[in-house]
């Protein structure tokens, strides 16, 4: 068997046989699902706060009613959103088993955050310091849970303007405070408009009005109207760019650590007596590339199965965009180029280092370079023709990520091909430079620095 | 006997530092050749040039008929000075992997690995991970890894370093076994006793230059016999003894000295001993010593090699 493949095979097996690799491989989709479910879980586990309201004096009369109305409006709004979401889901053709689950999630998100409870007479029957003590007692944690209040709101009106003092059991919880503030603003608005002779129902209708805005574009697929399907390439481009970035960084880091380990264990010298530096470098790069591919296939597979079972229409659209839009081809090309560019560089750095601390000298600037596409990628989605984005996407170090993000906006073919050609020319240069540095570093005891790295490239290790 | 390895005027320079200068020597096929020299003499650089890991700055190297070690790397076995194996691999897998890089099929490599591990008393450790093995065991595994493909030429860089006396003896047996199977062995060391026992030929390197090339006996012959005297003896008293050409103080503790007295060619130790008693010298120990490789090394290089305390010097004639 070819030495390159033997080294690649060992490299792959060394990582793929570890439990840690499979755990980290499955961790990403698991956390992605958890990330989506987290808001629902948080809302579900959030308690509904028991709130008592007190109108202070005749001037405050009607403010309690305003709070109740505000609470009712919130409930109506949530119900309307839930209904609209259910209708959308039904239109998208989600399987019949899923609406129940979706409705459950929507119900969880629509739960009211607070409920009004009768105000204890211990609070209403006294005033001044005695009232404050009564409030403290009602909010006290020592009180049985069923009788305990989460907040007591004293509604007031000063100079004709509504206001409130909110006592809460937890100083850090501002949910009730925010709600009361919004309710008071609404009450004030209605009072002001009412004084101006505008009917309250008119104000309410005006506030409820939601204009229908439809987006059109000559690039839209059907009839010019922009649909979710038209925006899908943008999300795929952005997602692809980030995926590419994380895979390349993961792969290159594995390679860096692997070479560093072999250097510190003095295995590199043994390998060099059995295979050429080029064979070793190629074998290692190939082995880690197969690992990265395994990760990509696993993530892609889990994502595809997840989409096909929950939203098959979206899954079909994504497939259409990837295949017919040619995105998959570009993705593969940028993946190969980007991976090679960074993998050989990281391997060359690793050949000079025995510990991660040794590698820091060169890794710092490289990591700074890698942050640039992360920052620019979102800009590339919104304004793909911005001069900064165009120029940066032609810089080979950034091409794989930024061009991936620009692709959905159909950049000029000349730029696309030019960037791709520039990237692969640069890849060849990096392979040559890193090969020389790797050969020198593998047998060198010289401490890594820009100077020693440069000398190794010039001298090729000889 | 044809040469398995020939170096002609080989030099190696790293920047301003000249590691090896104009080095020429031959290693006959099927022989065990010791490549001797103090630390920093240029041994590792030379071995790397022989393997083709580093190019020579000047000169020509021919190994197994090829002018570049890389062309015949499958026919060479190499054990580097600083050893390392994949810590999470089992000995069998590690040996088979390195064998496969030399063209040995993986299955055959595993089979040979098991046989060789059994032969070296490591049968019980076959399924352990490398990190679980002792240093001596790991070194044996590494040596097996370097010869599992049955190379024609074996290069061992400081193979005895870090081994206890028992494992050193085992390694010596392995090296003899390799030579008995027809392999040519070149090993570097700065411990002379191993070379003295194993080598058909030695090449001595000092400060990057060849100081000697020949058999162990020829190397010894470059040094003269000497007397080792212990007692309250002044150096000038020892110098006046018949046949003594020069005296060196080895140690001096409150006037009780150990002196090394070089003997002229053909001089007899007995005459010196007789003269010492007749002149009433306070001789507490008198030893006539044949020069060892260690002595030859000192004479040839002007340097003192490391002495392996586990190995007794040979060729002694003691009188007390």
Interface residues (C-beta under 8 A of the other chain):
Chain A: X1 X3 X6 X7 X10 X14 X262 X264 X265 X266 X267 X269 X270 X271 X272 X273 X274 X275 X276 X443 X461 X462
Chain B: X48 X51 X53 X54 X55 X70 X73 X76 X78 X80 X82 X83 X84 X85 X86 X87 X88 X97 X98 X100 X101 X102 X106 X142 X145 X146
